[in-house]
């Protein structure tokens, strides 16, 4: 399948996903009068902005031919670590002192933590030869366990910081600037950077090459292991941002934060046109796919759909996303075979 044909198929899927988003908006605007209100649209933007950031991370991972099931747990772990640093600081028992840090230092530290977790995932996959599904499944449980251990399962509530300790200001990550949530600005910046990297820079081409055919990529001189480690670091970096934004929005950190978000991210990524087999990816499509998931979640809640039925429907959406991906791959293979036969 040529690059032009692949691009055409991706664009077609994005159009279908956008049409689905439009239909959902029309449906929920008819079934509930509160759907199109400014307050609710702002709520969708707030909730979906963090989901988009996780989905962007998953786009890089899946485009490289891998998968990351740990992003939701990293969100929870980073939230707990950031909340703990603000509320309790870091106690050095041997010195008998407790250190408190400014918000910029906390943010940088959490981003480094996210990158380290991502690097560990990448090293397990590339150097130890563990399948990405198993490696990140293990990391998912490890991160969730450490998130609970940080506070023995308790919640850090009313996270504000203390003026006398110079660690106030974390809440700005969850506030509004000019009426728009800070998370939306962060997601927009990350999305723009991600589009440029994936489509315009050599690194993005390497990611797609490794996901499309790793052996050929290696033969052409691309360091596939290095690429995979970096994409996992990107995933951890994005998850760390989401962990902090989510904590700031709630002014609280709970060990279960981010639970199941990796599934929504995968669904949004595939709905947006990224193939589960790797080799293709589109950030714009992922953004649209994330908003489809966000609108479904918000609309079902406003319509009074039971939480249990919401889980059923979200599961069906994930299955639908994979079916669409599988159907598209089969169609591509059929078209490629037909083209080869015609050229003989």
Secondary structure, 3 states (H helix, E strand, C coil): CCHHHHHHHHHHHHHHHHHHHHHHHHHHHHHCCCCCCHHHHHHHHHHHHHHHHHHHHHHHHHHCCCCCCCHHHHHHHHHHHHHHHHHCCEEECCCCEEECCCHHHHHHHHHHHHHHHHHHHHHHHHCCCCCHHHHHHHHHHHHHHHHHHCCCCCCECCCCCCHHHCCCCHHHHHCEECCEEHHHHHHHHHHHHHHHHHHHCHHHHHHHHHHHCHHHHHHCCCCHHHHHHHHHHHHHHHHHHHHHHHHHHHCCECCCCCCCHHHHHHHHHHHCCCCCCCCCCCHHHHHHHHHHHHHHHHHHHHCCCCHHHHHHHHHHHHHHHHHHHHHHHHHHHHHHHHHHHHHC
